[in-house]
Amino acid sequence: MNIPLIAGTAVIIGVIIEAVVLLLIVRMLNEANAVRKNYLGLDIPVSTGISFPFTLIISYTILAIPGWYDNSYHLFMLAVVTISFLGFIDDMLGQRDSLGFKGHFGALFKGRLTTGGLKALGGGIVAFMLAFSLNNSWTDIIINTFIIALAANLMNLFDLRPGRAVKAYLIFLLVIVIMALGQIKWLLIAPLTGAVLYYAKNDLKARIMMGDAGSNVLGISLGYLSVISFSLSMRLGILFFLLAIHFYTEKYSLTNTIENNRILKRLDDLGRSRQNG
C-alpha cells in the first residue's frame, strides 16, 4: 500500500468535499440568519465549522470503497460529530456572561448549566470514551482523557481572529508529525486536513466564522492523534503544555500576547488583508 499516495488522495478528497459542503452550509446559515458580529463588527455566518464532520463522514465513505477505510475510525468519527454538535449548541444558544472553565464550572456548581458547561461536560465524556477505547491502563486513560479534552478546547482559544485557528491546527499537526517521525495514522487525519486547507481562504478573508462547531473538531482531532502516536513520557509533556496554556489564558489574553510578539504577530497576520485585520 502506497501510504503517501493514498494520504494525498484523501487530502484532495477532503478539499473537494469541503468545497461543496461549505458552500451549502454557508447558504443555509445565511438564509436562517445565523450570523454574528465578528471582532470588526461585521455580520458573518457563524458556526460554519459544522462543515467539518460532514466532510469527514463523506470522505471516509469514499475511502471505504477501495478498502482504504479502517473500522477503528468509527469511534473517532462519532466523537467528531458529537463534539461539533456540542459546539454548535454553544455557538447558537450560548450565554456570554460566563466565560472560561472557571466561569462555566462556577455556574454549574451553583446549579446553573450554561451551554459552555454542557460543552465542557460533554467534551470530557467524549474524551474519556476515546481514551477508554484504547484499552490501556487507568493511568493512560486518565492522561489521555485530559489531553483529548484540553486539546479540544485549545483551538477555541485561537479562534478569535480570521485564520488563526486553521493556522494553529496546521502548525500543531506539523509538530505532531515531526515528533512522531512521520509514524501517524495518515488516513485518520488526511480528509480533515484537506477540509481545513480549503476552509482557510474563506476564514482568512473574514467571510465566515468557524465557531466552536469547527474549532472543537480540530482540537479533538489533534488530541486523539497525539494519544495514539506518542509514548507516556511524550504525552506527559503534551499534557503539561496544554495545562500551562489553559492556565495562562484564564489570566491573560492570548490575542494581546500574540499582538505583543513580533514573530507571532507576523504569523498571525499572514494571509489577511488590511480590510479583515
matplotlib code that plots the C-alpha trace (Angstrom):
import matplotlib.pyplot as plt

x = [0.0, 1.4, 0.6, 1.8, -0.2, -3.4, -3.0, -2.5, -5.6, -7.5, -6.4, -7.7, -11.0, -11.3, -10.7, -13.3, -15.9, -15.4, -15.8, -19.3, -20.4, -19.1, -21.0, -24.2, -23.7, -22.9, -26.0, -28.1, -26.8, -27.3, -30.9, -31.5, -30.0, -27.4, -25.0, -22.9, -20.8, -17.1, -14.4, -14.6, -18.3, -19.3, -22.2, -21.0, -22.3, -21.4, -20.6, -19.6, -17.1, -20.0, -19.0, -16.0, -17.9, -20.0, -16.9, -15.2, -18.1, -18.4, -14.7, -14.4, -17.3, -15.5, -12.2, -14.1, -15.0, -11.4, -10.9, -8.8, -11.0, -10.2, -13.1, -11.2, -12.1, -15.8, -15.4, -13.3, -16.0, -18.7, -16.6, -16.1, -19.8, -20.7, -18.1, -19.2, -22.8, -22.0, -20.0, -22.9, -25.3, -22.9, -22.5, -26.2, -27.6, -24.5, -24.7, -21.7, -21.9, -19.9, -16.6, -13.7, -13.6, -13.8, -17.0, -18.8, -18.0, -18.6, -22.1, -22.6, -21.7, -24.4, -26.9, -26.9, -25.9, -24.6, -24.1, -20.4, -20.7, -22.7, -19.9, -17.2, -19.0, -19.9, -16.4, -15.0, -17.3, -16.3, -12.6, -13.0, -14.8, -11.9, -9.3, -11.1, -11.4, -7.6, -7.6, -4.7, -4.1, -6.1, -3.1, -3.0, -6.8, -6.7, -3.8, -5.3, -8.7, -7.2, -5.1, -8.0, -10.4, -7.9, -6.8, -10.5, -10.7, -7.3, -8.5, -11.3, -8.7, -7.2, -10.5, -10.7, -9.2, -9.6, -7.5, -5.8, -7.4, -6.6, -3.0, -2.7, -4.2, -1.7, 1.2, 0.4, -0.3, 3.2, 4.7, 2.9, 4.1, 7.7, 7.6, 6.2, 8.8, 6.0, 4.6, 1.0, -2.4, -2.4, -5.8, -7.3, -6.3, -5.9, -9.5, -9.9, -6.6, -7.9, -11.1, -9.1, -6.9, -9.9, -11.7, -8.7, -9.1, -12.6, -11.7, -8.7, -10.9, -13.3, -16.2, -17.2, -16.8, -15.7, -17.2, -16.9, -18.6, -15.4, -12.6, -13.7, -13.3, -9.8, -8.8, -10.1, -8.5, -5.1, -5.6, -6.7, -3.8, -1.4, -2.5, -2.4, 1.0, 3.2, 4.8, 3.8, 6.7, 5.8, 2.2, 3.0, 4.9, 1.9, -0.4, 1.9, 1.8, -2.0, -2.4, 0.0, -1.6, -5.1, -3.9, -2.2, -5.3, -7.5, -5.5, -4.1, -5.3, -3.9, -4.7, -2.7, 0.2, 0.3, -0.1, 2.9, 5.2, 6.7, 7.1, 3.7, 2.1, 3.6, 2.5, -1.0, -1.3, -0.1, -2.7, -5.0, -5.8, -6.0, -9.8, -10.1, -7.5]
y = [0.0, 3.4, 5.4, 8.8, 8.4, 7.3, 10.0, 12.6, 11.3, 11.6, 15.2, 16.1, 14.3, 16.4, 19.6, 18.8, 17.6, 20.6, 23.0, 21.6, 21.2, 24.6, 26.3, 24.7, 25.3, 29.0, 29.5, 27.6, 29.7, 33.0, 32.0, 31.1, 34.5, 32.5, 35.4, 37.2, 40.2, 39.4, 41.4, 44.0, 44.4, 42.7, 40.3, 37.0, 33.4, 31.7, 28.0, 27.3, 24.8, 22.3, 21.5, 19.5, 16.5, 16.3, 16.4, 13.8, 11.4, 11.7, 11.4, 8.3, 6.8, 7.4, 6.0, 2.8, 2.0, 0.9, -0.5, 2.3, 3.0, 1.5, 0.4, 1.7, 5.2, 4.6, 5.9, 8.8, 9.8, 9.6, 11.8, 14.4, 14.6, 14.8, 17.5, 19.5, 19.3, 20.5, 23.4, 24.2, 24.4, 26.8, 28.9, 29.2, 29.4, 30.3, 32.8, 35.1, 36.1, 33.1, 32.6, 30.1, 26.9, 28.9, 30.7, 27.7, 25.3, 28.0, 28.4, 24.6, 24.4, 27.0, 24.7, 26.6, 24.7, 27.0, 25.9, 26.2, 24.0, 21.5, 21.6, 21.1, 18.2, 16.5, 17.1, 15.4, 12.4, 12.1, 12.4, 9.6, 7.5, 7.8, 7.2, 4.2, 2.6, 2.3, -0.5, 1.0, 1.2, 3.6, 5.9, 6.1, 6.5, 9.5, 11.2, 10.6, 11.9, 15.2, 15.5, 15.0, 17.2, 20.1, 19.8, 20.1, 23.4, 24.6, 25.5, 27.6, 29.8, 30.5, 31.0, 34.8, 36.2, 35.3, 32.3, 31.9, 28.6, 27.0, 28.2, 26.8, 23.5, 23.1, 24.2, 21.8, 19.0, 19.6, 19.4, 16.1, 14.6, 15.7, 14.4, 11.1, 10.9, 10.6, 7.5, 8.5, 7.3, 9.4, 8.4, 9.3, 13.0, 13.5, 14.2, 16.8, 18.4, 18.8, 20.3, 22.8, 23.8, 24.7, 26.3, 28.5, 31.0, 31.9, 32.2, 34.4, 36.8, 37.1, 35.9, 33.1, 32.3, 28.8, 28.8, 26.0, 23.7, 23.7, 24.5, 21.7, 19.3, 20.5, 20.3, 16.8, 15.5, 16.8, 15.4, 12.0, 11.8, 12.7, 10.0, 7.2, 8.3, 9.0, 7.3, 8.1, 10.5, 12.5, 12.5, 13.9, 16.7, 17.5, 17.4, 19.9, 22.2, 22.1, 22.7, 25.6, 27.4, 27.0, 28.4, 31.2, 32.1, 32.2, 35.2, 36.7, 37.5, 35.2, 37.9, 40.5, 38.1, 37.5, 41.2, 42.0, 39.4, 40.4, 36.8, 35.6, 38.9, 38.4, 34.8, 35.8, 38.4, 36.2, 35.8, 38.5, 41.8, 45.1, 45.0, 41.9, 42.7]
z = [0.0, -1.1, 2.0, 0.7, -2.5, -0.6, 2.0, -0.7, -2.4, 0.9, 1.3, -2.2, -1.5, 1.7, -0.3, -2.9, -0.5, 1.8, -1.2, -1.8, 1.8, 3.0, 0.1, 1.1, 4.9, 4.4, 2.3, 4.9, 7.7, 5.9, 5.0, 8.6, 9.7, 11.8, 11.8, 14.4, 14.6, 14.4, 16.1, 13.3, 13.9, 10.6, 10.4, 9.1, 9.2, 12.5, 13.2, 9.6, 11.1, 11.3, 7.7, 9.0, 10.4, 7.2, 5.0, 7.2, 7.0, 3.2, 2.7, 4.9, 2.9, -0.4, 1.1, 2.1, -1.5, -2.4, 1.1, 2.5, 5.5, 8.8, 11.0, 14.0, 12.8, 13.7, 17.3, 16.2, 13.7, 16.4, 18.7, 16.0, 15.2, 18.9, 19.8, 16.8, 17.8, 21.3, 19.9, 17.5, 20.5, 22.3, 19.1, 18.6, 22.2, 24.2, 27.1, 27.0, 30.7, 31.9, 30.1, 30.5, 32.5, 35.8, 34.7, 33.3, 36.1, 38.7, 37.2, 37.3, 41.0, 41.6, 39.8, 36.5, 33.4, 30.7, 27.1, 27.7, 30.7, 28.6, 26.0, 28.6, 30.3, 27.0, 25.7, 28.8, 28.3, 24.6, 25.6, 28.2, 25.6, 23.2, 25.8, 27.3, 23.8, 23.5, 26.2, 28.2, 31.9, 34.1, 34.3, 30.5, 30.3, 32.7, 31.0, 27.5, 28.6, 29.8, 26.6, 24.3, 26.3, 26.7, 23.1, 22.0, 23.9, 22.8, 19.3, 20.8, 22.4, 19.0, 17.1, 17.8, 14.6, 10.9, 10.0, 13.4, 14.3, 11.0, 11.2, 14.8, 13.6, 10.8, 12.9, 15.7, 13.2, 11.7, 15.2, 15.9, 12.6, 13.3, 16.9, 15.7, 13.0, 10.4, 12.0, 12.4, 11.1, 7.9, 6.7, 10.0, 9.7, 5.9, 4.9, 7.7, 6.8, 3.2, 4.5, 6.6, 3.7, 1.6, 4.5, 5.3, 2.5, 3.4, 7.1, 6.4, 4.4, 7.4, 5.3, 7.8, 11.5, 12.3, 15.8, 18.4, 16.0, 14.0, 16.4, 18.7, 15.8, 15.0, 18.7, 19.4, 16.2, 17.3, 20.8, 19.7, 17.1, 19.9, 22.4, 19.7, 18.4, 21.4, 24.4, 28.0, 28.6, 25.5, 26.4, 29.8, 28.1, 25.9, 28.9, 30.7, 27.7, 27.5, 31.2, 31.0, 28.1, 29.7, 33.0, 31.1, 29.1, 32.3, 33.4, 30.3, 26.8, 24.1, 21.5, 23.4, 23.8, 20.0, 19.3, 21.5, 20.0, 16.6, 15.3, 16.4, 15.2, 11.7, 11.6, 12.8, 10.1, 7.3, 4.5, 5.8, 4.0, 5.7, 5.5, 7.7, 10.2]

ax = plt.figure().add_subplot(projection="3d")
ax.plot(x, y, z, "-o")
ax.set_aspect("equal")
plt.show()
